[in-house]
Amino acid sequence: MTNITAVSTRAQTARSPVNESTVSTPGVDTLNTNNQHTQAGPVVNKDAELNTKLNSKAVDFVQHRQAVIRFVQGAITASVD
């Protein structure tokens, strides 16, 4: 039953025109007199910023992980050829 609902919703969305006046602006709560609310993205308040040493380690980890993934993908591609 869930799949039918998802398909029906997608079909209805595809047929429905977008009403620009009802699309909310990111970061603005249109239901509550346009009050600002928390939004995912860059840190605005510098006091709330993560520890730079920890942040640097996290970035290094992610970059290393991506390099390993690229290496493994390359090895798989080479073995298929």
Phi, psi and omega per residue, in radians:
M1 nan -0.576 3.132
T2 -1.131 -0.704 -3.140
N3 -1.111 -0.674 3.111
I4 -1.112 -0.741 3.127
T5 -1.102 -0.762 -3.137
A6 -1.104 -0.747 3.129
V7 -1.146 -0.758 3.131
S8 -1.095 -0.718 3.140
T9 -1.127 -0.755 3.123
R10 -1.095 -0.733 -3.137
A11 -1.133 -0.736 3.138
Q12 -1.141 -0.720 3.129
T13 -1.108 -0.686 -3.141
A14 -1.136 -0.596 -3.124
R15 -1.440 -0.443 -3.032
S16 -1.393 2.261 3.052
P17 -1.258 2.645 3.137
V18 -1.480 2.185 3.069
N19 -1.621 1.845 -3.045
E20 -1.053 -0.491 -3.106
S21 -1.270 -0.322 -3.133
T22 -1.741 -0.095 3.126
V23 -1.399 2.131 -3.089
S24 -1.358 2.664 3.081
T25 -1.425 2.315 3.123
P26 -0.988 2.310 3.109
G27 1.566 -0.025 -3.135
V28 -2.138 2.300 3.114
D29 -1.587 1.748 -3.062
T30 -1.269 -0.336 3.130
L31 -1.431 -0.248 -3.072
N32 -2.164 1.081 3.087
T33 0.813 0.802 3.054
N34 0.978 0.578 3.058
N35 -1.233 2.518 3.097
Q36 -1.267 2.573 3.054
H37 -2.424 2.937 -3.079
T38 -1.116 2.413 -3.113
Q39 -2.316 2.437 3.083
A40 -1.165 2.438 3.128
G41 2.626 -2.781 -3.104
P42 -1.072 2.591 3.130
V43 -1.256 2.213 3.135
V44 -1.561 -0.743 -3.102
N45 -1.518 2.008 -3.095
K46 -1.131 -0.465 3.126
D47 -1.173 -0.465 -3.103
A48 -1.572 0.048 -3.091
E49 -1.161 2.563 3.120
L50 -1.189 2.763 3.038
N51 -0.982 2.178 -3.037
T52 -1.122 -0.591 3.115
K53 -1.145 -0.761 3.101
L54 -1.134 -0.758 -3.137
N55 -1.076 -0.724 3.125
S56 -1.104 -0.711 3.109
K57 -1.128 -0.673 3.133
A58 -1.135 -0.744 3.124
V59 -1.122 -0.757 3.103
D60 -1.039 -0.748 3.133
F61 -1.061 -0.813 -3.108
V62 -1.121 -0.750 3.136
Q63 -1.119 -0.707 3.108
H64 -1.119 -0.755 3.138
R65 -1.073 -0.750 3.126
Q66 -1.122 -0.660 3.109
A67 -1.127 -0.709 3.109
V68 -1.118 -0.751 3.130
I69 -1.073 -0.788 3.115
R70 -1.075 -0.707 3.123
F71 -1.079 -0.817 -3.122
V72 -1.133 -0.728 3.110
Q73 -1.087 -0.704 3.098
G74 -1.114 -0.715 3.126
A75 -1.129 -0.710 3.116
I76 -1.131 -0.773 3.130
T77 -1.073 -0.751 -3.138
A78 -1.138 -0.633 -3.125
S79 -1.261 -0.476 3.118
V80 -1.306 -0.653 3.141
D81 -1.202 nan nan
